[in-house]
């Protein structure tokens, strides 16, 4: 099974958006690219993902199957769609083969970690793909299992591998068996992915407008990157800086304890502390090396960072 048959950037939420923007129409990739705020290559990969799962027929035009039409009229990845993704997993030859092999190798375990899946792909399927791409493919697989109501995808921190925790009463074996009542006999997984904006009750309007569409599509890295851009743009505008001012040097000037136009706090140590917060945000999250932190970010992590950036925007708004 060559790794290029496994999707790397596919997400159930992106497939949902494709279905809701297609419904009873027959449309091209070009037209779909106009309707959905995703790169064309991401749309194409998610269309192929949907085709493999039996939601989409794709030749020169994109058309929904009966399964895709059912998904198209859902408001989100809700409790009602688990059976659709279970059927899809059983139809998708590569996912089914991987799940059957994991069940055979690991038995009736309660959770699977990324390293175990990597080992099976390398040893049993001869996959020699680069590690980062392989991990992304496994995370797409875990997200599909989650959409199927089979359990919960856990992206751990501190360098530990991501893992998938199976719902009580569900095994890897019966996910791909012909038992159609699997979800009726086990409680549906609680969905991490909702349709509402996460965290605080009220978000900065620009932050919401620029980040919410990406967040709803499951593009958590992109949502966080957009949020840091909103923060930097706001600081330039509020502080009277030029377009060429950016990064930690912009933060240092804007929040300088002596003459920074956006300085926060009363005493010098407090002002310095706020400067460090904004500089640190730019250095750790905004700058290019941030990809190690953001790669394969899950919803909870993205929500936390978006909430933090919203707080930084609120500090600026309320500084007077």
C-alpha positions in Angstrom: 0.0 0.0 0.0 1.9 3.1 -1.2 1.6 6.0 1.2 0.4 8.3 -1.6 -2.9 6.5 -1.4 -3.4 7.8 2.1 -4.5 11.4 2.5 -2.2 13.7 4.4 -4.2 16.9 4.8 -7.7 15.5 4.7 -10.2 16.5 7.4 -13.8 15.4 8.0 -14.7 19.1 8.5 -13.3 20.0 5.1 -15.3 17.2 3.5 -18.4 18.5 5.2 -17.8 21.9 3.7 -17.3 20.4 0.2 -20.6 18.5 0.6 -22.6 21.5 1.8 -21.2 23.6 -1.1 -22.1 20.9 -3.7 -25.4 19.3 -2.6 -27.4 18.4 -5.8 -25.1 20.2 -8.2 -22.4 18.9 -10.5 -19.4 21.3 -10.2 -15.8 21.5 -11.1 -12.8 21.8 -8.8 -12.3 25.4 -10.1 -15.8 26.4 -9.1 -15.5 24.7 -5.7 -12.2 26.6 -5.1 -14.1 29.8 -5.5 -16.7 28.8 -2.9 -14.4 27.4 -0.2 -11.5 29.3 1.4 -9.0 26.6 0.9 -6.0 26.1 -1.4 -6.9 24.2 -4.6 -4.5 21.3 -3.6 -6.2 21.0 -0.3 -9.7 20.9 -1.9 -8.5 18.3 -4.4 -7.1 16.1 -1.7 -10.3 16.3 0.4 -12.4 15.6 -2.7 -10.3 12.4 -3.3 -10.6 11.6 0.4 -14.4 12.0 0.1 -14.4 9.8 -3.0 -12.5 7.0 -1.2 -15.0 7.2 1.7 -18.0 7.0 -0.7 -19.3 10.6 -0.2 -18.3 12.0 -3.6 -18.0 10.8 -7.2 -15.2 12.6 -8.9 -14.2 12.5 -12.6 -14.1 15.8 -14.4 -17.0 17.0 -12.2 -17.8 16.6 -8.5 -21.1 15.0 -7.6 -22.3 13.8 -4.2 -23.4 10.2 -3.6 -26.4 9.5 -1.4 -24.0 9.3 1.6 -22.6 12.7 0.6 -26.0 14.2 0.3 -26.9 13.1 3.8 -23.7 14.7 5.1 -24.4 17.9 3.1 -27.5 18.7 5.1 -25.8 18.4 8.5 -24.8 21.4 10.5 -21.5 19.9 11.6 -19.8 16.7 12.5 -22.6 15.7 14.9 -23.8 12.5 16.5 -25.9 11.8 13.5 -23.0 11.3 11.0 -21.0 8.6 12.8 -22.7 5.8 10.9 -21.9 7.6 7.6 -18.1 7.6 8.4 -18.2 4.0 9.7 -19.6 3.0 6.3 -17.0 5.1 4.6 -14.1 3.5 6.5 -15.4 0.1 5.5 -15.5 1.2 1.8 -12.1 2.8 1.8 -9.7 0.0 0.9 -6.5 1.4 2.4 -8.2 2.5 5.7 -10.0 -0.8 6.0 -6.8 -2.7 5.4 -4.8 -0.6 7.9 -7.6 -1.0 10.5 -7.8 -4.8 10.0 -4.0 -5.1 10.3 -3.9 -2.9 13.5 -6.7 -5.1 15.0 -4.7 -8.2 14.2 -1.4 -6.9 15.6 -2.7 -5.0 18.6 -5.8 -7.0 19.6 -8.6 -5.5 21.7 -6.7 -2.5 23.0 -8.3 0.7 24.4 -6.1 3.1 22.6 -3.6 3.3 19.7 -0.6 5.6 19.5 0.9 7.1 16.5 4.2 5.2 16.8 2.3 1.9 16.7 0.6 2.9 13.4 3.9 4.0 12.0 5.5 0.6 12.8 2.6 -1.2 11.1 2.8 1.0 8.0 6.5 0.5 7.7 6.8 -3.2 8.6 3.6 -4.6 7.2 3.0 -2.3 4.3 6.5 -1.3 3.4 5.9 2.4 3.6 9.1 4.4 3.3 7.6 7.9 3.3 9.2 10.8 5.2 8.3 10.8 8.9 6.5 14.2 9.0 4.2 13.3 6.1 3.5 9.9 7.6 2.5 11.4 10.9 0.1 13.8 9.1 -1.5 10.9 7.2 -2.0 9.0 10.5 -3.6 12.1 12.1 -6.0 12.3 9.1 -6.9 8.6 9.8 -7.4 9.3 13.5 -9.7 12.2 12.7 -11.7 10.0 10.4 -12.1 7.4 13.2 -13.3 10.2 15.5 -15.8 11.4 13.0 -17.1 7.8 12.8 -17.8 8.0 16.5 -15.2 5.3 17.3 -13.5 7.3 20.0 -11.4 10.5 20.5 -8.3 11.8 18.9 -5.7 13.0 21.4 -2.9 15.2 20.3 -0.5 15.1 23.3 2.1 17.8 24.2 5.7 17.7 25.0 6.8 15.7 22.1 4.7 12.6 22.9 3.0 10.9 19.9 -0.6 11.6 19.2 -3.1 8.8 20.0 -6.6 7.6 19.5 -8.7 6.5 22.5 -11.4 4.0 21.5 -14.9 4.4 22.9 -15.8 1.8 25.4 -17.5 -1.1 23.7 -15.8 -0.5 20.3 -12.8 -2.4 19.0 -10.7 -1.9 15.9 -12.0 -5.2 14.6 -15.7 -4.3 14.8 -15.1 -0.9 13.2 -14.5 -2.7 9.9 -16.7 -5.7 10.5 -20.1 -5.9 8.9 -21.8 -5.2 12.2 -24.0 -2.2 11.3 -25.1 -1.7 14.9 -21.7 -0.9 16.3 -22.7 2.7 17.1 -26.0 1.7 18.6 -24.3 -0.5 21.1 -21.8 2.1 22.2 -22.2 5.7 23.2 -21.4 8.1 20.4 -18.1 9.9 20.9 -18.3 13.5 22.1 -17.1 15.7 19.3 -14.2 18.0 19.8 -15.1 19.8 16.6 -18.1 22.0 16.9 -19.6 24.6 14.7 -19.5 27.5 17.2 -16.4 29.7 17.8 -14.4 28.4 20.7 -13.2 29.7 24.0 -14.4 33.2 25.1 -18.0 34.3 24.7 -17.1 37.4 22.6 -14.2 37.5 20.2 -12.6 40.5 18.5 -14.6 41.0 15.3 -11.6 40.9 13.0 -10.2 37.8 14.7 -13.5 36.0 14.3 -13.9 37.1 10.7 -10.5 35.9 9.6 -10.0 32.8 11.8 -13.5 31.3 12.2 -13.8 29.9 8.6 -10.5 28.2 8.9 -11.2 26.9 12.4 -14.6 25.4 11.3 -12.8 23.6 8.5 -10.4 22.0 11.0 -7.5 24.1 9.7 -6.2 24.9 13.1 -2.6 25.8 12.1 -3.9 28.3 9.6 -6.4 29.8 12.1 -3.6 30.4 14.6 -1.3 31.9 12.0 -4.1 34.2 10.8 -4.7 35.3 14.4 -1.1 36.3 14.9 -1.3 38.3 11.7 -4.4 40.1 13.0 -2.5 40.9 16.2 0.6 42.3 14.3 -1.6 44.3 12.0 -3.5 45.8 14.9 -0.3 46.8 16.7 1.0 48.5 13.5 -2.3 50.4 13.0 -2.8 51.4 16.7 0.9 52.3 17.2 1.3 54.2 13.9 4.0 51.9 12.5 4.9 51.2 8.9 4.2 48.0 7.0 7.9 47.2 7.1 7.7 47.0 10.9 7.1 43.5 12.1 8.0 40.7 14.5 9.6 41.0 17.9 11.2 44.4 17.0 7.8 45.8 16.3 6.6 44.5 19.7 9.7 45.9 21.5 9.0 49.4 20.0 5.3 49.3 20.5 5.4 48.3 24.2 8.7 50.0 25.2 8.6 51.0 28.9 9.8 54.5 28.2 8.1 55.7 25.0 6.2 52.9 23.5 2.9 54.2 22.0 1.0 51.0 23.2 2.8 50.5 26.6 0.7 48.7 29.1 0.9 48.7 32.9 1.8 51.4 35.5 5.2 50.6 37.0 8.2 49.8 34.9 8.3 46.1 35.9 4.7 45.7 34.9 5.3 47.5 31.6 8.3 45.3 30.9 6.3 42.2 31.7 3.7 43.1 29.0 6.4 43.8 26.5 7.9 40.4 27.1 4.4 38.8 26.6 4.0 40.4 23.2 7.6 39.8 22.1 7.4 36.2 23.3 4.2 35.7 21.3 5.8 36.9 18.2 9.0 34.8 18.7 7.2 31.6 19.7 4.1 31.6 17.4 4.3 34.3 14.7 7.8 33.6 13.3 8.6 30.9 10.7 10.3 28.5 13.1 6.9 28.1 14.9 5.9 25.1 12.7 7.2 22.6 15.3 4.6 23.9 17.7 1.8 24.2 15.2 2.2 21.0 13.2 -0.8 18.8 13.6 -2.4 21.1 16.1 -5.7 19.8 17.6 -8.8 21.8 18.3 -8.2 22.3 22.0 -4.7 23.7 21.4 -5.8 26.1 18.7 -8.7 27.2 20.9 -6.3 28.0 23.7 -4.0 30.0 21.5 -6.8 31.9 19.8 -8.2 32.8 23.2 -4.8 34.0 24.3 -4.4 36.2 21.2 -7.9 37.5 21.7 -6.9 38.5 25.3 -3.8 40.4 23.9 -6.1 42.3 21.5 -8.4 43.1 24.4 -5.5 44.5 26.4 -4.6 46.9 23.5 -8.3 48.0 23.0 -8.7 48.7 26.8 -5.3 50.3 27.4 -6.8 53.7 27.9 
